[in-house]
Amino acid sequence: MKSTLRRILKPLYNDKTLRVWHYARAVGAVVKSGNPAHGMIVFGVTGTKGKSTTCHFLAEILMEAGYRVGMFTTIASRIGDDYIVNETSFSTPDVFQLQEWLTQARNAGCEVLIVETTSIALDQFRVLGVPFQYVGITNLGHDHLDYHKTMDRYAVAKAQLLQRRGLKGISINLDSEWSPFFLEKRNQQAKLTTFSQDHATSPVPGAEHLWLEKYSSNPNGATFTLHWGMQSGRVKLQLPGRHNAENALTAASLALNLNLRLESVIAGLERLTHVAGRMERLSTPRGATVIIDFAHTLESHEQLYKTLRPDVRGRMIAVFGSMGQRNKTERPIMGALAARYND
């Protein structure tokens, strides 16, 4: 029956009708739920890489500060102390599922919500009615081009989160080559925070700026000095790699909107011991170390290999695949990267 309906309706599908359909469903979901997140502090995190880890860093910071937190990511959802593996296929759930989760978080007494927000979710109105107050973007790289077709359309979809009405704070990564685009497209009424691993100052007049120096890393974590205005402190992450320093910067820049002391933010960053499937380390009986990582873009593959290679004393072997019919043009490049860095 379903296949017959799809065959009949397929000629009617186009971008315009699909957008109308998604918008109508979103309005229905918000009306049905009664806008449960109203009055709560809501953070949104977008970007190509690092969204889930950034959300986990942010949750740890806010819990360290005494907040009761709700969080929804690709990996898991959290409502207070309940941490539930995300078994759906969505980083940002269907609009009805999201509104149901927001209701559960409100009923559980959560004061703060953190929502991993994808470009497709924004394009399909899944977060319609979610009252985001503080939003940040980690970076922008090649991904989801099977959906968006071009990088420009992908960037425009991401920028929707930075253009929302009612925003109080926006965090933008100056190390991304797309930062000028997002700085221009952002809601100009919201307070701007920039962050960087390379730049000690922000090029934007009036922006607050978070940056790091004296970075070092080993297989067990990363250390660096974090600077925020007149405050600074040494950070000892339990997650290794430059990419996790970037995720930590994104989370810290968002949390600092709540006027937390830098020392409290650092304590929260240092609480996070691991994120499932993100540089997850396993040991085998024969002494080999296995790293499980979600890397699926070209940039992520190269960053993963660069992070691990210097500390590998024996052989390094990569096992990876490419899902379905997506991003076929990237497969030869992934193979070349694997050959360059691995044995």
C-alpha positions in Angstrom: 0.0 0.0 0.0 2.7 2.5 1.0 4.8 1.7 -2.1 1.7 2.3 -4.3 1.1 5.6 -2.6 4.7 6.7 -3.1 4.5 5.8 -6.8 1.3 7.8 -7.3 2.5 10.8 -5.3 6.2 10.9 -6.5 5.4 13.1 -9.5 4.0 15.7 -7.2 7.2 15.9 -5.1 9.3 19.0 -5.5 11.2 21.3 -3.2 8.3 23.7 -2.8 5.6 21.1 -2.0 8.0 19.4 0.4 8.8 22.6 2.3 5.0 23.3 2.6 4.5 19.8 3.9 7.3 20.0 6.4 6.1 23.5 7.6 2.6 22.3 8.0 3.7 19.3 10.1 5.9 21.6 12.2 3.1 24.0 12.9 0.8 21.1 13.9 3.4 19.7 16.3 4.0 23.0 18.0 0.3 23.7 18.4 -0.4 20.2 19.7 2.5 20.4 22.3 1.7 23.9 23.4 5.3 25.2 23.0 6.7 23.3 26.1 10.2 25.0 26.0 8.8 28.5 26.5 10.5 30.1 29.5 13.5 27.8 29.5 17.1 28.5 28.6 17.7 26.9 25.2 21.0 26.4 23.4 21.4 25.3 19.8 24.6 23.8 18.3 25.2 23.4 14.6 28.2 22.8 12.3 29.5 20.0 10.2 31.8 18.3 12.8 31.8 18.2 16.6 28.1 19.0 17.3 27.5 16.0 19.6 30.8 16.4 21.5 30.2 20.1 21.9 26.8 19.4 23.4 28.3 17.0 25.8 30.9 19.5 26.9 28.3 22.2 27.3 26.1 19.8 29.4 29.0 19.1 31.7 29.7 22.8 32.2 26.1 23.6 33.0 25.7 20.7 35.4 28.9 21.8 37.1 27.3 25.2 37.5 24.3 23.6 39.2 21.7 23.6 36.4 19.4 20.7 35.6 20.0 20.0 32.0 18.1 18.4 29.1 20.2 17.5 26.0 19.4 15.8 22.6 22.2 14.7 20.3 23.0 12.2 17.6 24.5 9.9 20.3 22.0 10.2 23.2 19.4 12.3 25.0 19.7 13.4 28.6 17.0 14.5 30.9 18.5 15.3 34.3 20.4 12.2 35.4 18.7 9.9 32.8 21.0 9.3 29.8 19.4 7.4 27.0 21.1 6.2 23.8 19.6 7.8 20.7 18.3 4.8 18.6 16.7 6.9 15.9 18.4 7.7 12.7 18.3 11.5 13.3 20.7 13.9 15.0 17.7 16.3 15.4 14.5 14.2 15.7 11.3 14.5 13.8 9.4 17.6 14.9 6.7 15.6 16.8 9.4 13.5 18.6 11.3 16.7 19.4 8.2 18.4 20.9 7.5 15.3 22.9 11.0 15.3 24.3 10.8 19.0 25.1 7.6 18.3 27.1 9.4 15.5 29.0 12.3 17.7 29.8 10.0 20.5 31.1 8.0 18.0 33.2 11.3 16.7 34.7 12.2 20.2 35.9 15.0 20.9 33.4 16.1 24.5 33.5 18.3 24.4 30.4 18.0 22.6 27.1 20.7 21.8 24.6 19.6 20.8 21.1 22.0 19.5 18.4 20.6 21.2 15.3 21.4 19.9 11.8 21.1 21.8 8.5 18.5 19.3 7.3 16.4 19.8 10.5 16.5 23.6 9.9 15.6 23.2 6.3 12.7 20.9 7.2 11.4 23.1 10.1 11.9 20.4 12.7 13.0 23.1 15.3 10.1 25.5 14.5 8.9 27.0 17.7 12.0 26.0 19.7 12.9 29.3 21.5 16.6 29.3 21.0 18.4 32.0 23.0 22.1 31.0 22.5 23.4 29.3 19.4 26.9 28.4 18.1 28.5 27.0 15.0 31.5 24.7 15.2 32.7 24.7 11.6 31.6 24.0 8.0 33.0 21.3 5.7 31.8 18.9 3.0 28.8 16.9 4.1 25.2 16.4 3.2 25.8 17.6 -0.3 23.6 14.7 -1.5 20.8 16.8 0.1 21.9 20.4 -0.2 23.7 19.9 -3.6 26.1 22.8 -3.1 28.2 24.2 -0.3 26.5 27.6 -0.7 23.0 26.0 -0.1 24.5 24.1 2.8 25.9 27.2 4.4 22.6 29.1 3.9 20.7 26.2 5.7 23.2 26.4 8.6 22.9 30.2 8.8 19.2 29.9 9.6 20.0 29.0 13.2 22.1 32.2 13.5 19.2 34.3 12.1 16.5 33.3 14.5 14.4 35.9 16.2 14.8 36.3 20.0 18.5 35.2 20.0 20.5 36.7 22.9 23.9 35.3 22.0 25.7 33.8 19.0 29.1 32.0 19.0 31.1 31.8 15.8 34.4 30.0 15.1 36.9 32.4 13.5 39.1 29.4 12.4 36.5 28.3 9.9 36.9 29.7 6.3 33.2 30.3 6.4 33.3 32.6 9.4 33.0 35.8 7.3 29.8 34.4 5.8 28.2 33.6 9.1 29.4 36.9 10.7 27.6 38.7 7.9 24.4 36.6 8.0 23.9 36.4 11.8 21.2 38.2 13.7 22.9 41.5 14.4 20.8 42.2 17.5 22.3 39.3 19.4 25.5 39.5 21.4 28.4 38.1 19.5 31.1 35.8 20.9 34.0 34.7 18.7 36.5 32.0 19.5 39.7 30.7 18.0 42.7 28.5 18.3 44.8 30.8 16.2 43.7 34.4 16.8 44.2 36.2 20.1 41.8 39.0 19.1 38.5 39.3 17.3 38.2 41.3 14.0 34.6 42.3 15.0 34.4 45.5 17.0 32.5 44.9 20.3 32.6 41.1 20.1 33.7 39.1 23.1 36.5 36.7 22.3 37.7 33.3 23.7 41.0 31.9 22.6 43.6 29.3 23.5 47.4 29.0 23.5 50.1 26.6 24.6 48.2 23.6 23.2 49.6 20.1 23.6 48.0 16.7 23.1 48.7 13.0 23.7 46.5 9.9 23.3 44.9 10.5 26.7 43.9 14.1 26.4 44.8 17.7 25.5 46.0 20.7 27.5 45.9 24.4 26.7 45.6 27.8 28.3 42.1 29.4 27.9 41.8 33.2 27.7 38.5 35.1 28.3 38.9 38.9 28.7 41.1 39.4 31.8 40.6 35.8 33.0 42.7 32.8 32.0 43.2 29.2 33.1 44.9 26.0 32.2 42.6 23.3 30.8 43.3 19.5 30.9 40.8 17.8 28.6 40.3 14.1 28.9 39.7 14.0 25.1 42.6 14.3 22.7 43.0 16.3 19.5 42.7 19.8 18.1 39.2 19.0 17.1 38.2 18.4 20.7 39.9 21.7 21.7 37.6 23.3 19.1 34.6 21.6 20.5 35.5 22.7 24.0 35.9 26.3 22.8 32.5 26.2 21.2 30.9 24.9 24.4 32.7 27.4 26.6 31.8 30.3 24.4 28.1 29.4 24.7 28.2 28.7 28.5 29.9 32.1 29.2 26.7 33.8 28.0 25.3 32.8 31.5 28.0 34.9 33.2 29.7 31.9 34.6 33.3 32.3 36.0 36.0 30.9 33.7 37.2 28.5 36.4 33.7 27.0 36.6 33.6 26.5 32.8 37.0 24.9 32.9 35.9 22.5 35.7 33.0 21.5 33.5 35.2 20.9 30.4 37.5 18.7 32.5 34.5 16.5 33.7 33.9 15.0 30.3 35.7 11.6 30.3 34.5 10.3 26.9 31.8 10.5 24.3 30.5 7.2 22.8 31.8 6.6 19.3 34.0 9.8 19.4 37.7 8.8 19.8 36.4 5.9 21.9 39.3 3.7 23.0 39.1 0.0 23.5 41.9 -2.4 24.5 42.2 -6.0 23.2 43.6 -9.1 25.0 46.6 -9.1 22.6 47.6 -5.6 23.4 46.3 -3.7 20.4 44.3 -0.5 20.9 41.1 0.1 18.9 39.8 3.6 18.3 36.1 3.9 17.3 35.3 7.3 15.8 32.4 8.8 13.9 34.7 10.5 11.3 32.8 10.4 8.0 33.9 13.6 6.2 37.2 14.2 4.4 38.2 16.7 7.0 37.3 14.4 9.9 39.2 11.5 8.4 42.4 13.5 8.0 42.1 15.1 11.5 41.6 11.7 13.1 44.7 10.2 11.4 46.8 13.3 12.1 45.8 13.1 15.8 46.6 9.4 16.2 49.7 8.9 13.9 52.4 10.7 16.1 51.6 8.5 19.1 51.4 5.1 17.3 54.5 3.0 18.0 53.6 0.0 15.8 51.2 -0.3 12.8 48.1 1.9 12.3 45.3 0.2 10.4 42.2 2.1 9.3 38.9 0.3 8.7 36.1 2.5 7.2 33.3 2.4 4.7 30.9 4.6 2.8 27.2 4.5 3.4 24.7 3.7 0.6 24.7 6.0 -2.4 25.9 9.1 -0.6 29.0 11.3 -1.5 30.5 8.8 -4.1 33.0 11.5 -5.2 34.6 11.5 -1.8 35.4 7.8 -1.7 38.7 7.9 -3.8 39.9 10.8 -1.6 39.1 8.9 1.6 41.1 6.0 0.2 44.1 8.3 -0.6 44.0 9.8 3.0 43.9 6.3 4.5 46.9 5.3 2.4 48.8 8.4 3.3 48.6 8.1 7.1 48.1 4.4 7.7 50.0 1.2 7.3 
